């Protein structure tokens, strides 16, 4: 053997192939045996094994409770060789009435709460099955479902349950597999039964008609579903989507014109304690000044009290603000990704999921009927032997008393089978009565009639559908809207049309000074800082002053980059304090290495003069600058080799624009000649034989053009006669007035 050859039992395989094969096996195992539910009974293997172990322990709804540790021990010892804590966690969820719409386990003890607190240890808690779990397993002993050996081959377990209870849609499911996930919200059983009955009558029923009977999810914690009907229709048609679920609240009068908003139901899978922490953080960080306080007055029922800042706050505005900022409103995903009859994962729409369950129930109905027919045939065979014995009772007694081998003698004398003869010999003496003969004959007639009915059922799909409809009617009656468990908890409504909450209502108004360094580090100072305070600001080594602006915390700021892209910032969200601030790249997709051209306060109805370095420009409305994303908004698109050089707000009453080039040529053009647009390259405002634009501004022609004299005197010079420099756009201009600054910059 070559020294490089693998030893016996060792395969020489490329590592990538071996890894791929093993990962595929792991992925398939995770998908089919752990994370995705079966469309027929809506259960994952761990849940199915828990219920089966409890059934074998005879933990029926009328039986006494047993320790959860006993159940978990049976499950991990016989059926599910995983960690005991993971199995117990799955069992706890089956018992939580705030996690499952129809709990499958009835718990006794501490099984957690809606605050997110965990359950007590399994040695302290007890459990038994609920009626819904019994319905899930009803008929499992009638050869209706296949069984398979357990992991160690010592026992058998069902591959799935008969599922007379529509568990997949009633309780929903969630799970994350490898490369796929599932998220199915719970629904109302009576509505599921109504929709299923409609499908039995007409399998091609339009989805809109099904949703009229089954309008949407019904969550165990209630709440209000505010998703539009068209969106729900699309989600249920494709099996994928999301829906908005918000808390239920009402306005409670406190007297003297004061009021409070009281939340009585919170969204599904939202922890109450975490929700209150979110609201309290809004108050502490002053992100919602219209809210004064939040109190948790919950006991068995949820009661969260929200107090406004004053009586003039509109309740709808307060709640809409909270819906946007907290988990009082959540988006519940819908992804009906399940294992079909062939154990293949696929995403199903509502109709397909209902039809898969109905097909399973029809198959169970036929299997159960056939099992019963076999039992009837077996019983009729015994009854025929009993009747022969009663008709010849004296001879039977003689044979039993005198014959050495009475079974063989009975078989020969009355043409009995071995099984019939053995049954006769095992009869008790008290059964040898005339009345017993009549009862046997009556039982035989009853069984014959039942056999005839079952044979008709097995051979007629119409009869099978009628039987299923009777089952669904009984299910709807047991879980109807008049029952405590069947009453719909989640209502459907349209979100109220409330005007957008202004930023001033969300943020406490205060004066700020925004400071942007030359290298793009931004911060704020409280108050409107003067020049002396700004000069005292410290910057990182290698950095220095850039732009500064007086603003309010409720303003919106616009930063313009040389590329012509506009970015929006909120002053209240900017870092404050005495540090260096934060780089713009953490907040925005700011171009690396670029300095801001301008930093402006967005003003409603305002306009902006934009000019590129090649003298092309246009006027843009302020609204065109605003962008709510990190990427900003492309406003000006400078030509190749050019960049955005000037962005100036047009002051009130201004009617002309002044432009000066690097060649010190000044041109003043009417604003009426400059087009107003929301993007593009613009038009030529000034032309240059060499160089480009130095600066631009706007002015009122009657007031003239002013510029600082220089030095520390603070004097300003104004040129009132600007006729020599007036001209149409696209001109070259002429040298500026005597005394105009050499750098060619207008006053800020």
Steps between C-alpha positions, in 0.01 A plus 500: 500500500626846413591708808274776365198273454215542755453232759214250504159665550632843402375667182728729306261783410561868416433710808258734316287204383493341844409829665228570243342154538496514878367853511221402264404212730500737797291757312239243395482365854447851638229575246302177520558387859524818701393836362210468255153372599304241304215659307265222609522522880698823537752344739875468513648166619575621854140620552357180353717287727406705806129451437546130423695441822231681701232290334679178593521634857119542481515870578152565361315825582305317774804326649724626778800717420848347490840658544646646183831335589330161457374593154833647390679191626279272293541716191880519504537141614269340244439731206705820483865468611569871545569725797240494775483880520422541131223241523361666813506841329295354214254356751473832683407677178222248437351601835527880473165657418678819385721304257245252359150597396375155606746347751566130453626452855327613819761607750489524875764721658718777362519472121633853439313819424454770239776707664753252364573325830592134458317198637589326825721191488332188366511335842260764631244507219230255399304448180233307315348508152228736383195421291671637188787253545254213538336601171841508334563138598142374462510178295873439527431145628277418201783445250438842351862615499829317440728418791879474498757360743644739756865602479616191694252259342342402832159659441289661230374855453252655253646685203215752529162538668150464351448871578126542546608839640643741231814568699718650225278802444338505844823525699744599228869419507840664477845363438833563331657220299803504271435742216129530577261595777132483585268745672130419516274714721212341696140512377151443638383137489134580427609716205736227376210254515277738303764551229573126482128423465480747213792327328328163536201642318711670233877437484532794257354754742672838442748594767311822568194293596711287733637812666147625550449192723853499642599868493844476656706382796355476848782548748483369858593844637235678292592833348378679189603395150529810280633343181302597186276230354684505167832432673351211698354353181839506329676351805257210533507438125879462489562373853745783564450847640473700819222673691484791742375415847460769763397516865141558606448820699231739611479853634418514871366824647662603829279800570546876453585454136797272562531155348731203460546238229458147640642203309310178572647267237851491356624346175578130470842387632583844643626488860311749713802588714713574195221708350476715812878542498477631143237756596693603812814550288308738273406708804850494649664596170237769436425351159125539554432816702121460468521192729536563872499159668438128457373265772447126506179427691460146367382205705348197328391742226731743323462867591771743389418864578651774281468857627536792255696815577182707507132478421542670161687205350285306252470134612528374142820698444654363819416141414607530135835631625535201734398259225785634287762504773427187708378143474145612566482431127692216336508333162413134527655294219301244303700218341300177465807283439406142594574136425248359254370143477829388343702668778619764255525860620294751303323831550123465477222751470198485725292292259778244449556465876128449567466249215803304626337471844162401349666237279673361808173491694328324209778242490470453877123456464543222243778329696293509816200359318705214361643428842149490640384273217778256587394511866133444402595203281698354788210549743240361258711189461486444878128576518428238231676243716309610811166468324584147382587411857171635636298320236670173602561574865433149633734339252768759575473423873524128432810541286669718761422249775580177319756565229873490574564760229187718507636770266559259213168333565313833492675598176402171337143491634394857412746602224667756725838664455767445760451857625122456530537173689752653740265794567214262582714304741601826673141609560385533860208293624297812580504584131299187423162670513220546254534876535864478392395339175268791430770753583746327267248506219428867564871579504548313175222696332646827629845411371364399163327835466816681605705300252264594221529869595881489521532320167287772343718762664825347372364479148348849479706824507174693537419312822854563620461873445166495682663322796781756505245783500332343802838484676567865416157603627567324831842667519347842432239442770765398755720801422228743395499875565269460798759288685774665710777330302339547160416870526704703248762702683666694219281752322557637153487872437647769281776714645358845581594778262706715733714781363871437507638576843722806467857473616433781745257272681755220517801699618535762768588828334831658599764718338806322362814589310604235250875479436645311203877463481703520181540121496134420559464461878169640623369597846269746672530760774208616711389852426594727210874535544671826403823535305712496814346172619544345158864602487555320829380165361758225490548263207684174444863522404527581132143628487362852529194722471264442213138616505277610789133580522250627754197267510220362714476141613178466300659613171613286211848567365618445146862427412612532137801312371716608202347211303164681514341252741288638787482333841251567782590505871295558813680729749351332808655169391851641462763441770549779752734562788860611507646229278592508133162363389460219248601465135224548243581157358340339807166667428502542122651349189718810485757502218843420640743792511245765398422819693148636518415777255224638723302425815148647499178498698215360292223757477150432371452682173864607485716498186867438442749624239733221389802577283771260384867586459455532123239776544192287429214508748130513579257583780367207706210495746601412854263203497714342226796484738340287769583129514423265788758233414873466553560519126357850475363637176682588179405865441751648254687289250811705408662438166823303478784684668265738684364495854233673701671820622228721652164437665329814636152550638314770308404772746158663512455761230818404314464542125854464359796266527862620509779270376874561500760282337852414597597746224337778714222561248168596665161438339152577638205322335126510578373201697209485257745378232618209714280189467349335808534122499546207740814356346731494201803694374333839472576768242804719438483799736853636437772403256875505564790506259722355772433375855152456639250635750632665815174585679132580448225665701155655464392858569228760459617729223355812664712438813823465305792265561683506836831348609722530810786746486743261667703523819344525843301817435184310408414766242295405197505669159195507276489561125151620409546562129539152356401580143854447361493137612142413400467262211323192370593155632791340321706822479858542608457812723756769579741588780326568834473842667811654652569359844331163443689229695787341310395139588179564308257406778169662579390560859353189661 
